[in-house]
């Protein structure tokens, strides 16, 4: 149980320090490949702000790789090759619905 809590803490910290990185596969110039898109800061979470800020469908417009968390800290958000996944506390991973909110 302690290892699971430590792992969740590491994932949560990573999600807040490495938000969605914009790296569109259709990009043609170096500037668009080197852009980081940040939705929220660690301070939001430490101050108890767990509400979602942006829907997954909107978030996909800003990049195809990243980490984060969902509204209410309901799982870890993993963005890989433009697909958004939700890793839940029970260990299951599912593709996130476009209406889910990230924050």
C-alpha positions in Angstrom: 0.0 0.0 0.0 2.8 2.4 0.8 4.5 1.8 -2.6 1.2 2.5 -4.3 0.8 5.8 -2.4 4.4 6.7 -3.3 3.8 5.9 -7.0 0.6 7.9 -7.0 2.4 10.8 -5.4 5.2 10.7 -8.1 2.6 10.5 -10.9 0.7 13.4 -9.5 3.8 15.5 -9.1 4.8 14.7 -12.6 1.4 15.5 -13.9 1.6 19.0 -12.4 5.2 19.7 -13.5 5.0 18.2 -17.0 1.6 19.3 -18.4 0.6 18.7 -22.0 3.4 19.3 -24.3 2.4 20.5 -27.8 4.1 18.5 -30.4 1.8 18.3 -33.3 2.7 15.7 -35.9 1.6 18.0 -38.7 3.9 20.8 -37.6 6.2 22.2 -40.3 8.4 24.6 -38.3 10.7 24.1 -35.3 8.9 26.6 -33.1 5.6 24.7 -33.1 7.5 21.5 -32.1 9.1 23.2 -29.1 6.0 24.6 -27.4 4.8 23.6 -23.9 1.1 24.1 -23.1 0.4 24.4 -19.3 -3.1 24.3 -17.9 -2.7 24.7 -14.2 0.0 25.1 -11.6 0.9 22.9 -8.6 -0.4 25.7 -6.3 -4.0 25.1 -7.7 -4.0 21.6 -6.3 -2.3 22.5 -3.0 -5.0 25.2 -2.5 -7.7 22.6 -3.0 -8.8 23.5 -6.5 -9.8 20.2 -8.0 -12.3 21.4 -10.6 -11.6 20.7 -14.3 -10.5 23.6 -16.4 -10.6 22.3 -20.0 -12.4 19.4 -21.8 -10.3 16.7 -23.3 -11.7 17.5 -26.8 -10.3 21.1 -26.5 -7.0 19.9 -24.9 -6.2 17.7 -27.9 -5.9 20.8 -30.0 -2.8 21.9 -28.1 -0.6 18.8 -28.5 -0.3 15.1 -28.7 2.0 14.2 -25.7 1.6 15.0 -22.0 0.6 14.2 -18.5 -2.0 15.6 -16.1 -4.9 14.8 -13.9 -8.7 14.9 -14.3 -11.4 16.8 -12.5 -11.5 15.8 -8.8 -8.1 14.2 -9.2 -9.9 11.3 -10.8 -7.0 9.4 -12.3 -3.8 10.2 -14.2 -4.1 11.7 -17.6 -1.7 10.3 -20.2 -1.6 11.8 -23.7 0.3 9.6 -26.2 0.2 10.1 -30.0 -2.8 12.3 -29.7 -4.9 9.8 -27.7 -5.9 10.7 -24.1 -6.0 7.9 -21.5 -7.2 7.9 -18.0 -5.3 5.6 -15.5 -7.6 5.0 -12.5 -6.7 4.2 -8.9 -7.6 0.6 -9.3 -4.9 0.2 -12.0 -7.2 0.1 -15.0 -6.5 2.4 -18.0 -9.2 3.5 -20.4 -9.4 6.0 -23.3 -10.8 9.2 -21.8 -14.1 10.6 -23.1 -13.9 13.9 -24.9 -16.3 15.4 -22.4 -14.0 14.6 -19.4 -12.4 17.7 -17.9 -8.7 18.1 -17.3 -7.3 20.3 -14.6 
